[in-house]
């Protein structure tokens, strides 16, 4: 019904299997990443929250601003030199654990300024980074601002990603036609459904843009939708974000294998 099948197995990435962080030092990030790397699903890509998405704004002196706590990503500002060193030390610790075996995706914001976003992208060039997600806008900001991303993406080889809370295909046109990002990640629960996702992926493919859909909160129906859709997407498809079992009882209403993930597929 969705078109000709392109693949029999669809790749997923980890944005849902989580372990409690033992602390905030680089070694804690490394230990946490090792646990995710050792998970039986054998993930090929693991996403971790850093910067304004990972609570680092609450570290004293991380950025030039006053953190607003207990709200969803209200913080935005220029990262200090101390803050940038703090951020890089933890990213480097995670990269050391993953090596060339597993790709690292970083959920970064929103909240970063354009200069800081470009600085991070340039600093990570040559690393096994799959993408830098929502640095400037994205999560909890359902608007595009392609102009800002065009000041970052063309000037670094580190892939730039956004799109999870943008609604409808029309609102992706500017990002795609201006090649404002390297990777798009709409969420099937936010974008308007399967037809919208398929159009966006195919139109992105015509412009050399990769596709890695968001989906951590999509549940059973989202998992089914993402799986069927991924089977027919063009070769710009990378992986979709495996939904988490929340609430846990949704695994009890599945028929067949509880959660058939093998080698990140």
C-alpha positions in Angstrom: 0.0 0.0 0.0 2.9 2.3 0.7 4.8 1.5 -2.5 7.5 -0.9 -3.6 9.5 -2.5 -0.8 13.1 -1.3 -0.7 14.4 -3.3 2.3 13.4 -6.4 4.3 15.0 -5.2 7.6 14.8 -1.6 8.9 17.5 0.0 11.0 16.7 1.7 14.3 18.8 3.9 16.5 18.8 4.2 20.3 17.2 7.2 21.9 15.1 5.3 24.4 17.2 2.6 26.2 18.6 4.5 29.1 20.5 3.9 32.3 20.9 6.1 35.3 23.9 8.4 35.0 26.2 7.8 37.9 27.5 11.4 37.9 28.4 14.3 35.6 32.1 13.7 35.0 33.4 12.4 31.6 34.0 9.0 33.1 30.3 8.8 34.0 29.3 9.6 30.5 31.7 6.9 29.2 30.3 4.3 31.6 26.8 5.1 30.7 27.6 4.9 27.0 29.3 1.5 27.5 26.1 0.1 29.0 24.1 1.2 26.0 26.7 -0.1 23.6 26.6 -3.5 25.4 22.7 -3.7 25.2 21.5 -6.9 23.5 19.9 -4.9 20.6 23.4 -4.1 19.5 22.6 -0.6 18.4 24.5 0.8 15.5 23.7 4.4 16.4 23.3 5.8 20.0 21.9 9.2 20.7 22.8 11.1 23.9 21.5 14.5 25.2 24.1 17.2 25.7 24.4 20.9 26.0 21.0 22.6 26.5 19.1 19.4 25.9 21.2 17.5 28.4 20.8 19.8 31.4 24.3 21.2 31.1 23.0 24.8 31.3 22.5 24.1 35.0 26.3 23.6 35.5 27.8 26.7 37.1 29.3 28.9 34.4 28.2 26.8 31.4 26.7 29.8 29.6 26.1 33.5 29.8 22.7 33.3 31.3 20.5 32.3 34.2 19.1 28.8 33.9 15.3 28.5 34.1 14.6 25.1 35.8 11.5 22.9 35.7 10.6 24.0 32.2 11.0 22.4 28.8 14.1 23.9 27.1 13.5 27.6 27.9 17.2 28.3 28.1 19.2 29.9 25.3 22.5 31.7 25.2 26.2 31.9 24.4 28.3 29.0 25.9 31.3 30.1 27.9 34.8 28.9 27.3 34.5 26.8 30.4 31.2 25.5 29.2 32.6 24.5 25.9 35.5 22.6 27.5 33.0 20.9 29.8 30.8 19.8 26.8 33.7 18.6 24.7 35.3 16.5 27.5 32.1 14.5 27.8 31.6 14.1 24.1 35.2 12.9 23.7 34.7 10.4 26.5 31.7 8.9 24.7 33.4 8.8 21.4 36.4 6.9 23.0 33.9 4.2 24.1 32.1 3.9 20.8 35.1 4.1 18.5 34.4 3.3 14.9 31.9 0.5 15.8 28.9 2.6 16.8 27.9 6.1 15.6 27.2 8.8 18.1 24.3 11.2 17.6 24.1 14.2 19.9 20.8 15.9 20.9 22.0 19.4 21.6 19.2 21.8 22.1 17.5 24.0 21.1 19.2 26.9 22.7 22.6 27.2 21.1 23.6 30.3 19.2 24.6 30.1 15.6 28.3 30.8 16.3 28.3 28.1 19.1 26.6 25.6 16.8 29.2 26.2 14.1 32.0 26.0 16.6 30.8 22.6 17.8 30.3 21.3 14.3 33.9 22.4 13.3 35.4 20.9 16.5 33.8 17.5 15.9 34.8 17.2 12.2 36.5 13.9 11.6 34.8 12.2 14.5 32.3 9.4 14.3 29.4 11.8 14.8 26.2 10.8 13.0 24.5 14.1 13.5 24.1 17.2 15.8 20.4 17.5 16.5 18.3 20.6 17.1 21.1 22.8 18.0 19.4 26.1 17.2 15.7 25.2 16.9 13.8 22.0 16.9 12.5 20.3 20.0 9.7 22.4 21.6 10.1 24.9 18.8 7.7 23.9 16.0 9.0 26.4 13.5 11.7 26.3 10.9 14.1 29.3 10.9 16.1 27.8 8.0 18.1 31.0 7.7 19.8 30.2 11.0 20.7 26.6 9.9 22.1 27.9 6.5 24.7 29.8 8.6 25.9 26.5 10.1 25.4 23.5 7.7 27.4 24.7 4.7 30.4 25.5 6.8 31.0 22.2 8.6 31.3 18.6 7.5 29.6 17.4 10.7 26.0 16.5 9.8 23.3 18.8 11.1 19.9 17.5 12.0 16.4 18.9 12.8 12.7 18.5 12.2 11.1 16.5 15.0 8.3 18.9 15.9 7.6 20.5 12.5 4.0 19.9 11.1 3.2 19.0 7.5 5.3 18.7 4.4 4.9 22.4 3.5 6.9 23.4 6.5 9.9 21.3 5.4 10.1 22.8 1.9 12.5 25.7 2.9 14.8 23.4 4.9 15.0 21.0 2.0 15.2 23.4 -0.9 17.9 25.5 0.8 19.8 22.5 2.0 19.7 24.0 5.4 20.4 20.7 7.1 22.0 17.4 6.2 19.6 15.1 8.0 15.8 15.5 8.6 14.1 13.8 11.5 10.3 14.4 11.5 8.2 12.5 14.0 5.3 10.5 12.6 3.2 11.6 15.6 3.8 15.3 14.9 4.3 15.7 11.2 0.8 14.7 10.2 1.1 11.0 9.4 2.7 8.5 7.1 1.9 10.2 3.8 3.6 13.4 5.1 6.7 11.5 6.2 7.0 9.6 2.9 6.7 12.8 0.8 9.3 14.6 3.0 11.8 11.7 2.8 11.4 11.4 -1.0 11.7 15.2 -1.5 14.7 15.3 0.8 16.3 12.5 -1.2 16.1 14.6 -4.4 18.1 17.3 -2.6 20.8 15.0 -1.1 19.4 15.2 2.4 19.4 12.1 4.7 16.4 10.9 6.8 16.5 9.7 10.4 13.0 10.1 11.9 12.4 10.9 15.6 10.0 8.6 17.5 11.0 8.0 21.1 7.4 8.7 22.4 5.5 7.1 19.5 4.5 3.9 21.2 3.1 0.8 19.6 1.2 2.4 16.8 4.2 4.6 16.0 6.5 1.7 16.0 4.3 -0.1 13.5 4.0 3.0 11.3 7.7 3.7 11.3 8.6 0.1 10.5 6.2 -0.2 7.5 7.3 3.3 6.3 11.0 2.6 6.6 10.7 -0.5 4.4 9.7 1.7 1.4 11.8 4.8 1.9 14.6 5.7 -0.6 18.2 5.1 0.2 18.6 8.4 2.1 17.0 6.5 5.0 19.4 6.0 7.9 17.4 4.7 10.9 14.4 5.6 13.0 14.4 6.2 16.7 13.2 3.1 18.5 10.2 4.1 20.7 10.4 3.3 24.4 8.0 1.2 26.4 6.2 3.9 28.3 4.0 3.0 29.9 5.6 -0.4 30.4 2.3 -2.3 30.0 2.2 -1.6 26.2 4.5 -4.6 25.8 1.8 -6.7 27.3 -0.7 -6.0 24.5 1.7 -6.9 21.7 1.2 -10.2 19.9 4.1 -12.3 18.6 7.7 -11.5 19.6 7.8 -9.0 22.5 10.3 -6.7 20.8 12.1 -8.2 17.8 15.2 -6.1 17.6 18.4 -7.8 16.4 21.6 -6.1 15.4 19.9 -2.7 15.5 17.2 -3.8 13.0 
